[in-house]
Amino acid sequence: MRLRRRTGSGARQQDRVVWQCASLLLAYPDAGQSDRLDTVETLLAHVPEAAGLAATVRALRALPELEAATAYVDTFDLHCRTTLLLTYWTDGDTRNRGEAMLRFARVYREAEVEPPAGESSDHLAVLLEFAATVDPAAGGALLAEHRPAIDLLRQRLTKLDSPYAAVLTAVASTLPVATDRDMERSRRLEMSGPPAESVGLQPFTLTVPPRRSEGVH
């Protein structure tokens, strides 16, 4: 997952460091996990206000690679209500989701980078790296737009006592204060979940009248 192109204005330097740390911590824990955690520890020296992320680093370091990978998949990939795919929160299993995902890709290309191959453009870790290392203004705007999903994911990870909860808390702390509209959207998502529809299915309609039973007129 490499989107590096340039950095710009529009966000505090500390915010960009938090976004980069969060991106590294939310990556799938493969063989590169130890190096990513080393990088996070180095970066955290520059953002004392994100010290809570050190606990996440310690918790992830304590897990063997296979156990860490299993826990990651169980947390983020097997349960739709803790997904890192932001367009699922806003558009669920609807026709609109494809267009919403393309919008992320367009924002990346407008900043002169290609969306990473092999990873969804709306994955929170991808957006965080884009905001941290490519275009803080555009990336920060997308993060703020998806604040209701970020807040709800943070709440659910906290209830699960997940080490990843601190990561979402740190990200949320870099965003503008949640508006009444943001909080209402979070409440609706909490109650009903992402929107859904039966894509491609139409009501069944008879094209000929049913056969009448014999003797019925």
Secondary structure, DSSP 8 states (H G I E B T S, - for coil): ----S---SSS-HHHHHHHHHHHHHTS--STTHHHHHHHHHHHHTT-GGGTTHHHHHHHHHTS-HHHHHHHHIIIIIS-GGG-SBHHHHHH-BSTHHHHHHHHHHHHHHHTT----TTS-TTBHHHHHHHHHHT-HHHHHHHHHHTHHHHHHHHHHHHHTT-TTHHHHHHHHHTS----HHHHHHHHHHHHH-S-B--TT------SS-----TT--
